[in-house]
Amino acid sequence: MVFAESKSGSIILDIENLTKIVRGTHRVALSDVTLKVEAGQVLGLVGDNRTSRATLFRLILGLQTPDSGSLRIFGQDCVSKSPKLNNRIGFLPENIELKKNISAIQYLKLIAGLSGIQEEVAATRIAKYSEVLHFGDYLGTSIRKLSKSERRCLVFIGSLIHDPELLLLEEPVKDLSLVMRKAVRRLIADFSAKGNTVIISSDDLPFLEQVTGDLAIFAEGHIAFEGSLASIRDTRDIPALSVSFSGSADKFENELRIEANRGILSYRFATDTCDIYFDPEMFLSERLRVLLAIIENSETVLLDLRPSAADLGDAVDGIVDKFRETRVSKLVGLRQAVEQRALDYSEADLN
């Protein structure tokens, strides 16, 4: 089952029934994928494997062609698009291999020249993004001497230097410090605010929660879900309560463990709260009774109680699992129908 939400606005990326088989392996990377991405949207791509997401980026960049279906970027078909169209796209790969013995600033000037950017404009943008990503001190450093995180920042700046309308990012905060992660979040927010589009492929769900408004979830080459973060959580049918209390957290957790076999599926402590996930078949009155017993036995004081959104990771896993179960059921039903039809034909032959 595919869940989706309606959107309105200028469509930057328009994909219809796209299928791509990995050459040499006969593995289906994308199967009947339909997706629309608007101007200014920040879309996260997650799922059960990275092959589907990486293949989609290669198709957008024109490095591969679809086996069937269509993919239109800025209104142009990806197969027949003009080479100049790639100047409107920026790309940050997950695996960065820079082996040339040149300085960081020389690399960025080379990228700017290949993109047809004037030297004055390039210099302004290099200075701007180097400041945002705290990279100014490394501009004169040889690429070979840069660390993994510094190389990622360098290539990130290179992907932005031509001011692309569509930015493709693979694991953009991989190997980055907390300070750098914050800088990347601010950069993506500013980039989107200008009306530019960002698509991020990442398994870092906490980061995606902070920067994206929508997710597309891949399962076995299909898109199992596409919609807002809030709607994704709504599909996870696990009642959860967020509890604030004063007292011993250790005693509270001990009581949670005691009640684990009585309807509590899991729990998660935050700064000053605890999110408790209950068996969906439990009535609300039963959940409250168990919770009040925990409060009383742990000698803590209940300060606040409210519904809690499901953990995004649990929600994504739930959607993938549900998609697989639905797909297996359909395949089993189809096989049974074929077997029954073959049986009917054989009986007709006997008569």
N, C-alpha and C positions, 0 to 999 in steps of 0.2 A: 504494500500500500504506500502511495506517495502522498505526503501532505504538502500543501503549498499555500502561499498567501498571495492575493492579488496585489499588483504594484501599478503605479502610474508614473510616467516621466519619460525622459529621453533614453532609449535603449542603446547601450554601448556594445553589449555582447548578446547576440541572439543565437541560441543553439537549439536545433530541432532534430530529435530522433537520431542523435549522433552515435555512431558505433565505430570502434577502433580495435583491431586485433593486433597484439604485439607480434612483430615480424620474427619468425623463427621459432616461436614458442607456442603459437596458436592459442595464446591466452587472451581472453577478452578483457581489455583494459577499460573500455567504455561500452556500455550496452544501452542503446535506445535512450540516450541522455537528452533531456530537454531542460534548458535553463535560460533565463533572461536576467541581465544585470544592467542596472540603470546608472546614469551619470550621478556622481557624488556618493554612490553606495560603497560601503565597506563590507565585503562578503568574505566569510571564512569558509574554507573547505576542510572537512575532517572526514574520518571514516575508517574502515577496517584495513585499508592498505594505502600505500603512497603511490602505487603504480597508476591508479586512475587519475589522481590529481596531477602527477607529473606529466602524464600523457596529454591531459587537457591543456596544460601550459604549453607543451610542445606544439600542439595543434594551433593554438592561438598565435604563437610566435612564427608559424609557418615552417617549422622544422619537420613536421609530418603532415600527411593529408588524411582525411577521414576515409574509412572504407564505405560508409553510407551515412546518410543524413546530411545536415547542413550546419555551417558555422559562419556567422556573419559578424564582422567587427566594424564598427562605425558605418554600418549599412553595406559593407562590401563583403563578398564571399571570400573566405580565407584562401581558397585555391587560386582564384584569379585576381587577388588583391594586388595593388601596386606595392613594390618594394619600399616606397617612401612611407607606406602606412606604418611600418615598424618604427619609424621615428616618433610615432605617437604613443608607443608602448615602452615602458620601462620594466626591467626584469632583474630580480635578485635571486640567484640560484642558492640552493641549500649547500651544495658542495662547491667550494671556491678554490680554484687552482690557478695561482698567479706565479709564474716562474721567471718572468723577464726581470733582468737586473736593471730596473729603472726606478726612479723615485715615485712616490705617490702622486705628487703634483704633475709629473710627466705623464703618468697613466691617465689622470683626469683630463689633461689637455688633449691627449690622444683621443679619448672617448668623445670629447667635445668636438674635435675636428672631424671625426667620422660622422658625427650627428649633424654637421653643418652649422654649429653654433659659433657666433662671432666671439672673438677673443675677449672683448670687454664684458659681454654678457656671461660668458663662461666663467671669467674671473669672479664676477659678482656672485654667481650661484655657488661656485666652489667655496668662497668665503662664507656664504650664508649657511650652507649645509654642514660645513666643517665646524662652524660654531655650534650649531644645534646638536651635532653628534660628538662634540668634544674631540674633534680630530685635528684641530689646527696645528698642534705640536708635532704631528707625524707627517705633514705634507712633504717635508724634505727628506724623509726616511726612505731607504730602499725597500721595495716591496718584500724582498726576501727576508728582511729583518723584522717585518711586522708580525705580531701575534695573530692567532685565529680571529679574535674579536676585532682587532684593528683592521685586518683584511676585509672582514665583513662590512665594517663601517665604510671602508674605501669603495668597495663595490656598490654599496648602498648609495653613496654619493654619486657614483658614476651612473646609476640607474635613474637618478633624478635630474641630472645636469641638463638634459634637453627638455625638461618640464613636460613629461608625458601625460597624456590624458587618461591612460590606463596603466596602472602599476601592478605588476605580478610579483608577489613575494613568497619565497619558500623559506620557512623557519627563520623569519627576520631577526629574532632575538636570540638565536642559538649562540652559545658561548659568551653572551653579553652579561655585564654586571647589572645590578639593580638600577644604578644611575643611568646606564645606557638604555636599559629597557624603558625607563621613564621617558628618555629623550625620544626613542622611537615611537612611543605612544603619542607624544605631542606632535611629532612630525606627521604621522598618519592622520591625526585629527585635523591638522592645518591643511594638509593636502586634500582631504575630503571636503573640507569647508569651502575650498575654491571651486568645487563642482567636479573635481577629478575622481576617478573610480579606482578602488583598491580591491584586489582579490588576494587573499592570504591563505596559503596552504600550510597548515601547522597542526602538530599534535599537542601543542602547548595550550590547553583549554583555558587555564587562568588568564593567559595573555589575550586570547581571542575574546574572552568575556569583557575585557577592558577596552578593546578597540573596535569590535564589530557590532553591527546591529542585527545581522542575519548570518545564518549558517546554511550550507548545503552539505548534507551527510551522505557519503558514498557507502554502498554495501554491495559487494560482488559486482562492481562495475556499473551499477545502477545508482541513481539518486533516490535514496529512500525517504528523504525529507528535505524541504527547502522552505525556510521561513525565519521568523524572528526568534531571538533567544527565549523570549517569554513563551511563545507558542511551543517551542521545543520542550521546555520543561513541563508544559501542560500535558504532553503526551505520555509522560512517565507517571503511571497510575499508582504511586506509592504515597499514602498520606504521611505528611511530615509536620512536626511541630518544633518551633524554635523556642527554647526555654531559657529564661534568664533567672539566675538564683544567686543567693549569697550563702556562704558556708564552705564546707570542705568539698573541693572538686573530686578528690580521691574517693571519699565516701559515696558521693553521687555516682561516680563511675562504677564503683563496686556493686551498687544496687542495680545499675543498668545491666551489668553482666548477669546478675541473678535473674533478671526479668527477660534475658535474651531468648529464652525458650518459651516465653509466654506472649509472643506477638511482636517483639521489637526485632526488626531485621538488622539494623545498624544504627550507629550514632556517630556524630562528629563534633568535637569541641572547637569553637572559635575563640575570639578574644575574651568575651564575657558571656557567651551563650553556648548552648548545646543543641544541635539539630538532631532530632530523634525520628527515625524512619520506622513506621509500623506496618504490619501485615495489612494489605488493602481490604481483607475480609473482616477486619475488626470493626465493630461499631464505634462511633465517636465516644459514647458513654464508657465503653470498655477501655479505650485508649486513655481517657481522662482518669479512670479509676487506677490503671496501672501507673500513670504518671504521678498521681497524688500519693500513691503508696511509696514510690521512689523518694519523693520529697520528704515524707514523714520518716521513713526508715533511715534516710541519710542525714536527718536532723538539719536539713537546709531550709531556707526560706524562699518561696516562690515570689519572684519580683515581676515577671512578665511572661506571657504565653501568647504565641501567635502562630498562624500557619507559616510554614517554611517552604520555599521553592526547592524542588529537587536539585541535587547536585548535577551540574551540567555533564560531567563525565558519566554518571549513572544514566542520565537521560539519553545521551548519545548511544551508549551501549544498549539501552532498552529499545531504541528505535532500530538499530542494526539487527538485534535479536528478533524483534517483531517482524522485520522485513524478511529475514531468512526463514522464519517459521511459516509466514504467509506464502513465500515462494516455494518452499518444500511441499506445502499442502496442495498448491496449485499443480505442481509437477506430478505428485502422487495421483491426484484426481484425473489429470490428463492421461497418465499411463493406464489407469484403470479403465478410462473411457475407450482408449485405443484397444486394450485387451478385450473389452466387452464387444466392441465393434467387430474385431477379428473373429470372436466366437460366434457372433450373429451370422457373419458371412459363411463360416464353415458349416453351420447348421442349415443355412439355405442351400449350400451345395449338396449336402446329404439328402435333402428333400427333392 
